[in-house]
Amino acid sequence: MNPYEAISATTTPEETRAALQARRRQRLIRIIVIFTVLIAVLATIGFLYGRHWTRQAMRDALPQLDGSISISGLSAPVTVQRDNHGVPHLRASTLDDLVMAQGYVTAQDRLWQMDALRRHAAGELAEILGASLIAHDRAQRTLQIRAAADRALATLPPDQVHLLERYAAGVNASIATQSGHLPLEFRLIRYRPAPWTPRDSVLVGLAEFQDLTTSFPQELNREALTARLPENLIADLYPVSSWRDHPPAQPIVDLTAPQTDIPDVPLDESQTKLRKPALSSASVEDLLALQQTLKNPVCEGCFSGSNDWVVSGAHTATGKPLLSNDMHLAHNVPGVWYQADLEAGDLHVSGVSLPGVPFIIVGHNAHVAWGFTNLGAEVQDVYIEHTRGSGSTAEYEAADGSWHPLLHQQEVIHVKGAKDIVLDVPATQHGAAVTPIISGIFPSEKRSLSLRWTIYDPANVTPLFLAINSATDGASLVAAFSTFGGPAQNLVYADDQGHIGYHAVGKIPIRGNVTAPSPISPVPADALDATQEWVGTIPYENLPRSLDPPNGILATANGRVTSDDYPYPVTLNWAAPYRNERIWKVLAERSVATKDHLTPADMLALQTDVYSDLDHVIAQRLAYAIDHTTKPEFTTDKSVAKRLHQAADLLRDWNGSMDADAVAPAIVVATRAALWPLLLNPQLKGQPEARFDLQPGSAPPTAASLYTWGNKSYAEEWLIMHTPSRWLPSTNVTWDDLLATAVSKALVDAHAPADLTKWRFGQFHPIDIEHPIYSQSPILQRVIGLPIGTGVQPQSGDDATVKQVGRSFGPSERFTADLSDLDHSTLNLVLGESSNPASPWFMDQWPAWYHGTTFPMPFTNSAVDAAATHTLTLNPK
């Protein structure tokens, strides 16, 4: 009897059907369970295999560190000693061999980064990463950075081209060595790097040039914002100086003395006359999209710049100068810089290099040390071109009224998995410079906007630092920088003879009227007058400078470096003065204490200083506002009043230190962020909002987001302390009401806990450094199973502290040179030398950077030999 008959003999038909359905369900459940288990087993096997494969791939990609390697092109062996942080110390017989070895070793550790940098500059990322990078590539191609590199390379002296060729030969030898086990990024994306060329080194240098000098988005932002605001408010938003400024050539001022109260910092005539609301046509959405594409600015309050200072031997424990430099840039995995020590013949130099470019950018040789901060000089102008016709017959009108055919550059953007995009970039010409029309970046822009930029003059692209690295004292170092094209920098230096100095370096345009400042909005090109067209650059000997000042101290931090009587305009858009002011104050106080001589440890303490006078002053003002507000919702609602007064008490008792575990800094920073929309949005009422894909809970950006002035935080302080009634929205009777409203809104927007004493600034203002490829996939991160970034970590400091930091922005290195004994110099990168997560040198320097410690920087041969843990010999093949 079969099962069906057995069931049928004792049950009704309905029961029989139910029993059969139950059996079928049981079988189905068993099948599902079996398949689920199989899938789980296969997924586990796949995960384990993926982890094994990725880890094996990363291990295979680790460079050879000991023994010998034979490579073609060397004339004699080159020794590569690495210390316990993987820093290579290269000793070669000739300069050619040294440069080739530097290219080889740098590519051992940073090949993916080098390839990505050249592609970033050239606008070739979509070719390997897909359609999401089209907007980026379109912008880079429109800006003609690759064309600028080609023009510069064509005009470089033969000896410089030769050194770039030697560096490229080293990189290509390294690519050949790695061909069977390329870094994981190449294997995941499934492509092989093209051979390195001299143009690629120029492109890498131009990528840094772009990061430090791109100001045209701020010019267009300002034009669009001022066209939407009442004219009487503009001067408050765009200050060009402050009482806190301290140009390096001026004597130390007594910052404890009462300051003259400056009721207003009016705009000069050149600024007020540039307000042209009728001409502004780019939409808020397009302007903000460009900010996202170019990552400009990097973050709110971030200024791509640095701190540097130097003190004479009169103030140090050894009687010899100390020099410190920490350059503030966007954080990525790996970090911006690659530390190296290079020696060949009379050249011996140590410091940080830019992967893809030969020689050392910041550091010291046997006689002189140097460091940089970004000068922020205005080296870009946007022109409104007058054009007629279309296509190949289109013309533009020159300043003299004559008409000329538009130039055209055809660009082909290759896109992974999609069709090529053909881009026509029209251009005009101003003087000898080709100026591309950039309107195509803004779909809503109806005008023909062209960009003039110093990189379009090939003479300003100077990629090699050989003469700088070879300087024998401060004077020869300054002389070596006389031909440096940019990006314009504040150079501080010290030599072993005891001299200290400062000199602005780089080519800065002079507009026709020497005393006229650079334009801060687009200028009609067909109406150019003598105040706008470029007629030269500021003579090198006339740039701001100082040598051996009587006070024995020099410092810069991207703030204003020109005195009131300086004859040449550099920029109107200086960075906020707070970091520079704090550095001068600390060094001045220490210099007065004659028994307390400065040491490298003191320099590190200042580099990691997190006191903010801006936030401290604002905190006291906010506490006062809460105490004196009469706004009904803050006085009648007991729970709201209690929360606000708890905030006031925390603010009042705070010492101004932006510590990660403090509460008050979180309240201040959140309130500063909440205040600007409260000020600007009522004035911009009726303006359309930009539409973006937003994170959950985030507010849509409005025209207020176009306010990106470098000195924005000083404008904020001035408004809060002077309380002009013209800014009060109708919903607030007094500034006390407005500021109390900002605090209340900030606590809500930032999701502050009910008990504010449990809030922590470091959690509200963290650091998070991510890998551009690995961090895009949580699954890939789990498969790799190794740290590939910092993760979200609490941090101290903000935009106004010497330790200037944002979520993915901050000091890219910390360097101090001790001219009494160069082996006592120190240097700390953010993460490490290697870009390979399997390397012990991938993130070994992160704990020191995070906790504010550092590492010795061995320089003499005996010190290097003592520190060496690996020795590799590169032999001629």
Secondary structure as GFF3:
##gff-version 3
##sequence-region A 1 877
A	DSSP	alpha_helix	3	10	.	.	.	ID=ss1
A	DSSP	alpha_helix	13	60	.	.	.	ID=ss2
A	DSSP	beta_strand	67	71	.	.	.	ID=ss3
A	DSSP	beta_strand	78	82	.	.	.	ID=ss4
A	DSSP	beta_strand	88	92	.	.	.	ID=ss5
A	DSSP	alpha_helix	95	122	.	.	.	ID=ss6
A	DSSP	alpha_helix	126	129	.	.	.	ID=ss7
A	DSSP	three_ten_helix	131	133	.	.	.	ID=ss8
A	DSSP	alpha_helix	134	142	.	.	.	ID=ss9
A	DSSP	alpha_helix	145	155	.	.	.	ID=ss10
A	DSSP	alpha_helix	158	177	.	.	.	ID=ss11
A	DSSP	alpha_helix	184	189	.	.	.	ID=ss12
A	DSSP	alpha_helix	198	213	.	.	.	ID=ss13
A	DSSP	alpha_helix	216	226	.	.	.	ID=ss14
A	DSSP	three_ten_helix	231	233	.	.	.	ID=ss15
A	DSSP	alpha_helix	234	237	.	.	.	ID=ss16
A	DSSP	alpha_helix	269	272	.	.	.	ID=ss17
A	DSSP	three_ten_helix	277	279	.	.	.	ID=ss18
A	DSSP	alpha_helix	284	294	.	.	.	ID=ss19
A	DSSP	beta_strand	305	311	.	.	.	ID=ss20
A	DSSP	three_ten_helix	313	315	.	.	.	ID=ss21
A	DSSP	beta_strand	322	330	.	.	.	ID=ss22
A	DSSP	beta_strand	338	344	.	.	.	ID=ss23
A	DSSP	beta_strand	347	353	.	.	.	ID=ss24
A	DSSP	beta_strand	362	365	.	.	.	ID=ss25
A	DSSP	beta_strand	368	374	.	.	.	ID=ss26
A	DSSP	beta_strand	380	385	.	.	.	ID=ss27
A	DSSP	beta_strand	387	388	.	.	.	ID=ss28
A	DSSP	three_ten_helix	391	393	.	.	.	ID=ss29
A	DSSP	beta_strand	395	397	.	.	.	ID=ss30
A	DSSP	beta_strand	403	405	.	.	.	ID=ss31
A	DSSP	beta_strand	407	413	.	.	.	ID=ss32
A	DSSP	beta_strand	421	430	.	.	.	ID=ss33
A	DSSP	beta_strand	433	436	.	.	.	ID=ss34
A	DSSP	three_ten_helix	439	441	.	.	.	ID=ss35
A	DSSP	beta_strand	448	453	.	.	.	ID=ss36
A	DSSP	three_ten_helix	454	456	.	.	.	ID=ss37
A	DSSP	three_ten_helix	458	460	.	.	.	ID=ss38
A	DSSP	alpha_helix	466	469	.	.	.	ID=ss39
A	DSSP	alpha_helix	474	480	.	.	.	ID=ss40
A	DSSP	three_ten_helix	481	483	.	.	.	ID=ss41
A	DSSP	beta_strand	489	495	.	.	.	ID=ss42
A	DSSP	beta_strand	500	505	.	.	.	ID=ss43
A	DSSP	beta_strand	509	511	.	.	.	ID=ss44
A	DSSP	beta_strand	523	524	.	.	.	ID=ss45
A	DSSP	three_ten_helix	525	527	.	.	.	ID=ss46
A	DSSP	beta_strand	534	537	.	.	.	ID=ss47
A	DSSP	three_ten_helix	540	542	.	.	.	ID=ss48
A	DSSP	beta_strand	545	547	.	.	.	ID=ss49
A	DSSP	beta_strand	553	556	.	.	.	ID=ss50
A	DSSP	alpha_helix	578	592	.	.	.	ID=ss51
A	DSSP	alpha_helix	600	607	.	.	.	ID=ss52
A	DSSP	alpha_helix	613	628	.	.	.	ID=ss53
A	DSSP	alpha_helix	632	635	.	.	.	ID=ss54
A	DSSP	alpha_helix	638	652	.	.	.	ID=ss55
A	DSSP	alpha_helix	664	683	.	.	.	ID=ss56
A	DSSP	three_ten_helix	703	706	.	.	.	ID=ss57
A	DSSP	alpha_helix	712	722	.	.	.	ID=ss58
A	DSSP	three_ten_helix	725	727	.	.	.	ID=ss59
A	DSSP	alpha_helix	735	749	.	.	.	ID=ss60
A	DSSP	three_ten_helix	756	758	.	.	.	ID=ss61
A	DSSP	alpha_helix	761	764	.	.	.	ID=ss62
A	DSSP	three_ten_helix	774	776	.	.	.	ID=ss63
A	DSSP	alpha_helix	778	784	.	.	.	ID=ss64
A	DSSP	beta_strand	809	811	.	.	.	ID=ss65
A	DSSP	beta_strand	813	818	.	.	.	ID=ss66
A	DSSP	three_ten_helix	822	824	.	.	.	ID=ss67
A	DSSP	beta_strand	826	829	.	.	.	ID=ss68
A	DSSP	alpha_helix	846	851	.	.	.	ID=ss69
A	DSSP	alpha_helix	861	867	.	.	.	ID=ss70
A	DSSP	beta_strand	870	876	.	.	.	ID=ss71
###
